[in-house]
Amino acid sequence: MFISELTRRDMLKTLGFGVGAAALGIGSAEDVARADFVRKEDKTTGQLLDGSQATPCKQLADGSIVRPAANVPKISETDVLVVGGGPAGCCAAIAAARLGVKTTLVERYGHFGGLATGGLVVHILGHWISENGKKIQATQGIGEEMMKRLEGLPNGIVNREFGKNPTLDAEVYKYLLVEMITEANIEVFLHSWASDAIIADAPDPKTGAPVVRGAVLQTKLGPQAIIAKQVVDTTGDGDVFVPAGAAHTQRAYEIGLPYRIGNLDRVNPPKDAKRPRYLGDVTPVAGVKWVNMAGPSLDGVDVKTLSKLELQHRKQIWKQVQEVRNTPGYENVYLMETAPQIGVRITRVIEGDATLTLAEAKAGKKYDDCVGIGGAWHGDHIGWQIPYRSMTPKNVENIITAGRSISAEPLMSDSVRVIPNCWVSGQAAGVAAALAAKSNVLARNVSIPDVQKALLEQKAYLG
Ligand SMILES: Cc1cc2nc3c(=O)[nH]c(=O)nc-3n(C[C@H](O)[C@H](O)[C@H](O)COP(=O)(O)OP(=O)(O)OC[C@H]3O[C@@H](n4cnc5c(N)ncnc54)[C@H](O)[C@@H]3O)c2cc1C
């Protein structure tokens, strides 16, 4: 029986309730959640209604395809809307919610963590910096809290010792993020792909710039709208700030596909045998390693390119693993898992009110609006300040970005994008958005001293 054919009675039976279900406790939190699944029903027949709001596009006589204008149903209204639940977005949402504003987090997949989970990018680089000849950990606040909590979970993280680069487990991190997001009481929409920005009818009277008021999500029920006082775009690809009209540059960068191999604890190479290539790096699980991949520098938002690369990378991975297995002593090694999400490193980057450059970062440039300290994953590990103005696009109001799409020249984006730096900028974006929503000002005009104070209260490190 298809679910749409189930009556409410059948549904209750299917869920394990008898005829006297109400008497057996319908009304508890869990049951209310269950009742949610059956609420769109025809009152007379008891059948589920499809509820789809999608309107078909039309092909015109000249062959062009148009989308007719249609009302978009509103599914939520919130103070801070964070779009994209990767490392930056999760930190942004948690930071905002902890300041007591209504926070909504939207994610296109069914889990949080972005590339750090779905992309199997599990190696935490760049959170150590040299300061006055001393090595210190620049990533504090929610990022450090996450690493600490991963330590408390079985197989959560390895190499947490001072000065080392830890590696986390993608599944444990997915679980931890669910824990932290539910603890913070964040409204969540998964399986929802943001495809458009909502702009206020009138531009800001002072700047004349468009004012972002929310986002439209593509869902199985068609487009749905969320209205927000402040929007944080942490999709990594600017899927909200681009349609909002934000100035940005689009880049081609390496696109790879990491994977994990298993049974490394069952290898038995002959003495003096050559070690095979592609053995990867340590993970928190014994006998399991993760293998990173650089890949070609191409356009990471073009589906034709991504489709080609998926096919190409899967063939390459298969070959690499067979090469390992064909090495005497390594016959038991097997391909456990390829990343479900292709590894796109950099695509669209905003043109912000300030732009980070490698030369200035190395020279230790100071900013009045510093909201975090980033680290480099290679070279001399110099810490650099993240100015709030690198997270606000210069020509659009009420949208902040964080993570890999903040304003930076190409060489600098390579440091901006590592996971700890995304945690740091994410937390800063969440705090700024929450305070802007609370004080009813444009994101650009939020009080920087208040943002810095709130970040310090949330244990962030500002240098
Ligand atoms: C192959 C590879 C290897 C790397 N190696 C390392 C490494 O060793 N160490 C390190 O620290 N960093 C590494 N990085 C960089 C790091 O993984 C990313 O830069 C970092 O995860 C970016 O975080 P983010 O939150 O900005 O974006 P992402 O991690 O990309 O998260 C974006 C989130 O938004 C969601 N999303 C996207 N579009 C939409 C939409 N339209 N609607 C709703 N949701 C959407 C995504 O599903 C995702 O959850 C690597 C990256 C790659 C690709």
The ligand as a MOL file (V3000), in Angstrom:
LIG
                    3D

  0  0  0     0  0            999 V3000
M  V30 BEGIN CTAB
M  V30 COUNTS 53 58 0 0 0
M  V30 BEGIN ATOM
M  V30 1 C 38.2140 17.4130 -1.2260 0
M  V30 2 C 38.3760 18.4260 -0.1160 0
M  V30 3 C 39.3720 18.2690 0.8120 0
M  V30 4 C 39.5190 19.1800 1.8570 0
M  V30 5 N 40.4530 18.9820 2.8220 0
M  V30 6 C 40.4130 19.7000 3.9630 0
M  V30 7 C 41.2020 19.3320 5.0860 0
M  V30 8 O 41.9730 18.3800 5.0410 0
M  V30 9 N 41.0700 20.0740 6.2320 0
M  V30 10 C 40.2220 21.1510 6.3150 0
M  V30 11 O 40.1520 21.7720 7.3960 0
M  V30 12 N 39.4810 21.5260 5.2520 0
M  V30 13 C 39.5270 20.8220 4.1040 0
M  V30 14 N 38.7200 21.1570 3.0500 0
M  V30 15 C 37.8960 22.3790 3.1310 0
M  V30 16 C 36.6310 22.2370 3.9780 0
M  V30 17 O 36.1260 20.9490 3.9560 0
M  V30 18 C 35.5220 23.1600 3.5010 0
M  V30 19 O 36.0270 24.3430 2.9870 0
M  V30 20 C 34.5630 23.4640 4.6380 0
M  V30 21 O 33.8420 22.3090 4.9630 0
M  V30 22 C 33.6150 24.5730 4.2250 0
M  V30 23 O 32.6200 24.7430 5.2070 0
M  V30 24 P 31.3260 25.5770 4.8670 0
M  V30 25 O 30.4160 25.4350 6.0190 0
M  V30 26 O 31.7220 26.9260 4.4120 0
M  V30 27 O 30.7250 24.8640 3.5610 0
M  V30 28 P 30.2840 23.3620 3.3020 0
M  V30 29 O 31.0540 22.4090 4.1310 0
M  V30 30 O 30.3180 23.2010 1.8300 0
M  V30 31 O 28.7790 23.3560 3.8120 0
M  V30 32 C 27.7460 23.9470 3.0640 0
M  V30 33 C 26.4290 23.3250 3.5090 0
M  V30 34 O 25.3510 23.9600 2.8360 0
M  V30 35 C 24.5060 22.9930 2.2370 0
M  V30 36 N 23.9390 23.6120 1.0450 0
M  V30 37 C 24.5990 23.9380 -0.0950 0
M  V30 38 N 23.7560 24.5300 -0.9600 0
M  V30 39 C 22.5500 24.5710 -0.3490 0
M  V30 40 C 21.2830 25.0680 -0.7370 0
M  V30 41 N 21.1020 25.6630 -1.9100 0
M  V30 42 N 20.2350 24.9420 0.1210 0
M  V30 43 C 20.4140 24.3390 1.3400 0
M  V30 44 N 21.5970 23.8430 1.7540 0
M  V30 45 C 22.6500 23.9740 0.9220 0
M  V30 46 C 25.4230 21.8380 1.9340 0
M  V30 47 O 24.7210 20.6290 1.7650 0
M  V30 48 C 26.3310 21.8440 3.1590 0
M  V30 49 O 25.7750 21.1570 4.2340 0
M  V30 50 C 38.6140 20.2880 1.9510 0
M  V30 51 C 37.6090 20.4500 0.9990 0
M  V30 52 C 37.4880 19.5340 -0.0270 0
M  V30 53 C 36.3740 19.7180 -1.0100 0
M  V30 END ATOM
M  V30 BEGIN BOND
M  V30 1 1 1 2
M  V30 2 1 2 3
M  V30 3 2 2 52
M  V30 4 2 3 4
M  V30 5 1 4 5
M  V30 6 1 4 50
M  V30 7 2 5 6
M  V30 8 1 6 7
M  V30 9 1 6 13
M  V30 10 2 7 8
M  V30 11 1 7 9
M  V30 12 1 9 10
M  V30 13 2 10 11
M  V30 14 1 10 12
M  V30 15 2 12 13
M  V30 16 1 13 14
M  V30 17 1 14 15
M  V30 18 1 14 50
M  V30 19 1 15 16
M  V30 20 1 16 17
M  V30 21 1 16 18
M  V30 22 1 18 19
M  V30 23 1 18 20
M  V30 24 1 20 21
M  V30 25 1 20 22
M  V30 26 1 22 23
M  V30 27 1 23 24
M  V30 28 2 24 25
M  V30 29 1 24 26
M  V30 30 1 24 27
M  V30 31 1 27 28
M  V30 32 2 28 29
M  V30 33 1 28 30
M  V30 34 1 28 31
M  V30 35 1 31 32
M  V30 36 1 32 33
M  V30 37 1 33 34
M  V30 38 1 33 48
M  V30 39 1 34 35
M  V30 40 1 35 36
M  V30 41 1 35 46
M  V30 42 1 36 37
M  V30 43 1 36 45
M  V30 44 2 37 38
M  V30 45 1 38 39
M  V30 46 1 39 40
M  V30 47 2 39 45
M  V30 48 1 40 41
M  V30 49 2 40 42
M  V30 50 1 42 43
M  V30 51 2 43 44
M  V30 52 1 44 45
M  V30 53 1 46 47
M  V30 54 1 46 48
M  V30 55 1 48 49
M  V30 56 2 50 51
M  V30 57 1 51 52
M  V30 58 1 52 53
M  V30 END BOND
M  V30 END CTAB
M  END
